Each structure stands twice: as structure tokens, then as C-alpha cells.
Amino acid sequence: MNYTERKAKNQVFFYITSGSGFMTPLISVLIILGAVSTAVNMVAAMVKRICNGIEKRLLKKGN
């Protein structure tokens, strides 16, 4: 059977689309979760950096 035949093309296309209906929302959710996780880590790092800076200033003023 030659893969350039119309029947073979439609059959392969059917298999690809049936799996993508499940995978597309799953991939979208994983991308969103990754973005949220990255944002939370960035905020936590900035808070830690700011708190350390404030603490150092307070310790310098106390001496």
C-alpha cells in the first residue's frame, strides 16, 4: 500500500486528531502551572532579598 493514497492519509490524520483532543488541554494546564510556579518563586526570591537588605540596614544603624 502506498502512503500517498487518500485512504492512508485520512487514517493517519484520524489517529493524530483523536489523541490531540486529550493532550492539548493537558499540555495547556502544565504550561500554566509552570508559569505560576515560576512567578511564585520569583516573588519569594525578591521578598527574601528585600528582607535581608532591610535587616542589614537595621543592624548597621544599631552599631
N, C-alpha and C positions, 0 to 999 in steps of 0.2 A: 504494500500500500504506500502510495506516495503522499508525503505530508503536505504537499501543496494542494491537495484536493479539498474542496469546500467542506465536506463532511468532517474531515480530520481537524480542520481549523475551528469549526464550531464546537467540536467535542473538547478540544484543549481549552478554548475560551470559557466553556461552561464550567470546567473544573477550577479554573483560576477565579472566576467570579463567585463561585459558591463558597470558597474559603475566605475571600477578601471581605465578605459581609460580616464575618465574625472577627477577623483580625484588625480591621480598620478601627473600630471603636476601642478595642483593647490597646492598640498602639497609641491612640489619642490620649487615653487615660494615663498610660505610662509616661507620655511626654509631659502632660500637665503635672503629674505627681513629681517628676524630676525637676520641673521648673519651680514648683512650690518649695521643694526641699532645698534647692539652691538658694532661693530667696531667704528662707528661714536661716540657713547657715550664714549668709552674708550679713543679715541683721544681727545675729548673735555675735559674730566676729566684731562688728562695729560697736556694739554695746560693750563688749569686753574691752576693746581698745579705749573707748571713751572713759569707762570706769577706771581703768588703770591710769590714764592720764590725770584724771581728777584726783585720784588717790596720791599720785606722786606730787602733785601741786600742794595738796594739803600737808603732806609730810615735810615738804621743803619750807612751807610757811611756819610750821611748828618748831623748826630748829632754830 
